[in-house]
Amino acid sequence: MRLVIARCSVDYVGRLSAHLPTATRLLMVKADGSVSIHADDRAYKPLNWMSPPCKLQEAPGVWRVVNKAGEELRITLEEIFQDTSYELGVDPGLVKDGVEAHLQELLAAHVETFGEGWTLVRREYMTAIGPVDLLCRDAAGKAVAIEVKRRGDIDGVEQLTRYLELMNRDPLLAPVTGVFVAQEIKPQARTLATDRGIRCVVVDYDKLRGMERDELTLF
């Protein structure tokens, strides 16, 4: 991972255009090729970014980050205060607690619960940024990515959104829709999911555990 603290301006040129005026920011370049620009007041969420696959082209005073679609993130560097690289190694990934893992297992065994004619493609479907809990196809044969949480909050919706963004770039999968599943979904998370076209499903874990041999019921 490469971390650069610099005074810079940023322009995004693509389907939409966006401009960040000159300010001191953190530039993060990850091993997967992604580049993101961060301020000091937005927690983990970047001001702008380019997801992989993309190519970073460096020239004096300017970075050009271009993806396969020809969209460009142009970073104009006025002053670099720090430029450091670290080798983080292979991350083991998020280990789910017992409830989440069992919920995933139960729902994988009974995907028809989400709708008649649904089928499971695979559990832990790997993307460039991590595994989607369940990849299914609905009755019409369209791909659906399902993210399972014990408690559903905004972070979980953001995680599923990133998966969907990548998966919808794959012509063999697109269009891919999303389902966010949890025992409890916070109102803010439900609002964000609805705004992004993601379906929310609340499940009762105790009842699901007692119905492993029967068809499951969603609440």
Beta strands, then each sheet from edge to edge (+ up, - down):
strand 1: 2-13
strand 2: 18-29
strand 3: 35-38
strand 4: 48-50
strand 5: 54-59
strand 6: 62-67
strand 7: 72-85
strand 8: 119-127
strand 9: 130-137
strand 10: 143-152
strand 11: 176-185
strand 12: 199-202
sheet 1: 4+ 3- 2+ 1- 7+ 6- 5+
sheet 2: 8+ 9- 10+ 11+ 12+
end
